[in-house]
Amino acid sequence: MKNISLIELAWELSKSGVSPDEIAHRLSKHRATIFRWLLKIHRMGIRAFLTRYEQAKKGRRQRRKTDPIIKARIYAIREKYRHCCGEKIRYWMNKEYGVTISVSTIYRILGEKYQLRSKWKKNQVRGPVPKASKPREVIQHDTVDFGRIYAFTSIDIFTREAMVIMRPRLEAADGSQALREQMRYFQFSEMMQRDGGHEFKAQWDQQAKTYCHRVRTARPYKKNEQSYIESFNRTLRKECLGWRKYKRKDLAIAQQKVDQFIEFYNNQRPHLSLNLLAPTEYLSHLR
């Protein structure tokens, strides 16, 4: 091969004290290519490097096929843990089966069976990330998984007032019911923002349009677009419900705990971003 001779010549010139830039000029090669050759030769030796170089030039290796049992386990974990992401599937594969597999391989396998993302929405124009300059201008919505029950959370990103409704299912009908109860407090918002979860489709979407002028869907994997509600979700876990898993029978107790916490959060808990005022105190100062 022509390049084999050039590599050997480049190595001989380098040993003779010729600079990589001069070698590149003599051999009509890019200087980065010469640097890469010489670096790998220093690491591996000339013979080992030439052997690997020849093997690499034989063409792309055929993609290794994934064991069907591994595929079946990945599908089962996705169904068992409520359509969790690739990182979590990787964790459960390692924990339950002692199998280490890359996240990219997991998503490739999932793509063979599931539609992971709606292609027509990939480049959908969503507008700039909303910012608020007054109360009820933007309210962010999200959900938190507590095992067999779910928290539908919402927050006014200007005043930091929050509302939480616990529901037994993560469905659009439950989201719609939660939204009605949340909006008894907020009354109205110029814009509502939520993620693309199925609990915010259908009934929830129709219900939201009666309380706001516009509904915006945050872009996938852009946590900064939902930063206020994500921060509140962590506070809800840390200061109220914790990281334990609740059963369906715990719904009423969990809602009672949440109601007490929201009363404290909105009316007494100081916020650094509000000059150490509680949300309702801050709102009263504005008025």
Residue pairs with C-beta under 8 A, 6 or more apart in sequence:
1 54
1 57
3 53
3 57
4 50
4 53
4 54
6 27
6 29
7 37
7 41
7 46
7 49
7 50
7 53
8 46
8 50
9 27
10 23
10 27
10 29
10 34
10 37
10 38
11 37
11 38
11 41
11 46
13 22
13 23
13 26
14 20
14 23
14 38
18 26
20 31
20 34
20 35
20 38
21 31
23 29
23 34
24 30
24 31
24 33
24 34
27 34
37 49
40 49
41 49
44 52
66 105
66 109
70 93
70 99
70 101
70 109
71 109
71 112
73 93
73 96
73 97
73 99
74 89
74 93
74 101
74 106
74 109
74 110
75 109
75 110
75 113
77 84
77 89
77 92
77 93
77 96
78 84
78 89
78 110
78 114
81 88
81 89
81 92
82 145
82 170
84 92
86 103
86 104
86 106
86 107
86 110
87 103
89 106
89 110
90 100
90 101
90 102
90 103
90 106
93 99
93 100
93 101
93 106
94 100
107 116
110 116
117 220
126 216
126 217
126 218
126 219
127 216
129 224
129 225
130 137
130 138
130 157
130 191
130 193
130 216
131 138
131 157
132 138
132 156
132 157
132 158
133 158
134 158
135 156
135 158
135 159
135 283
135 286
136 156
136 158
136 186
136 187
136 188
136 189
136 190
137 157
137 158
137 189
137 190
137 191
138 156
138 157
138 158
138 189
138 190
138 191
138 192
138 193
139 154
139 155
139 156
139 157
139 186
139 189
139 191
139 192
139 193
139 212
140 154
140 155
140 157
140 192
140 193
140 194
140 226
140 228
140 229
141 152
141 153
141 154
141 179
141 192
141 193
141 194
141 200
141 229
142 152
142 153
142 154
142 194
142 195
142 226
142 229
142 230
142 233
143 150
143 151
143 152
143 153
143 170
143 175
143 197
143 199
144 150
144 151
144 153
144 233
144 236
144 237
145 170
146 166
146 241
146 244
146 245
146 246
146 254
147 244
147 245
147 246
147 247
148 168
148 245
148 246
148 247
148 248
148 250
149 166
149 167
149 168
149 246
149 247
149 248
149 250
149 251
149 254
150 166
150 167
150 168
150 169
150 170
150 174
150 199
151 164
151 165
151 166
151 233
151 236
151 241
151 258
152 164
152 165
152 166
152 167
152 174
152 175
152 178
152 179
152 182
152 199
153 162
153 163
153 164
153 229
153 232
153 233
153 236
154 162
154 163
154 164
154 179
154 182
154 186
154 229
155 161
155 162
155 163
155 228
155 229
155 232
156 162
156 186
156 189
156 279
157 228
159 274
159 279
159 280
159 282
159 283
159 286
160 228
160 271
160 273
160 274
160 279
160 282
161 185
161 186
161 266
161 279
161 280
161 283
162 232
162 262
162 265
162 266
162 279
163 181
163 182
163 185
163 186
163 262
164 236
164 258
164 261
164 262
165 177
165 178
165 181
165 182
165 255
166 251
166 254
166 255
166 258
167 174
167 175
167 177
167 178
167 251
168 174
168 248
168 251
170 197
170 198
170 199
171 198
171 199
172 198
172 199
172 200
172 201
172 202
172 203
172 204
172 205
173 202
173 203
174 199
175 199
175 200
175 203
175 204
176 203
176 204
176 206
176 207
179 204
179 207
179 208
179 211
180 207
183 211
186 211
187 211
188 211
188 212
189 211
189 212
190 212
190 213
190 214
191 212
191 213
191 214
191 215
191 216
192 208
192 211
192 212
192 214
192 215
192 216
193 215
193 216
193 217
193 218
193 225
193 226
194 200
194 204
194 215
194 216
194 217
194 218
195 217
195 218
195 220
195 226
196 217
196 218
196 220
200 217
205 215
208 215
209 215
218 225
218 226
219 225
223 230
235 265
236 258
236 261
237 243
239 261
240 257
240 258
240 261
241 254
241 257
241 258
246 254
265 278
265 279
266 278
266 279
266 280
267 278
267 279
267 280
267 281
268 278
269 278
270 276
270 277
270 278
271 277
271 278
271 279
271 282
274 281
274 282
275 282
277 285
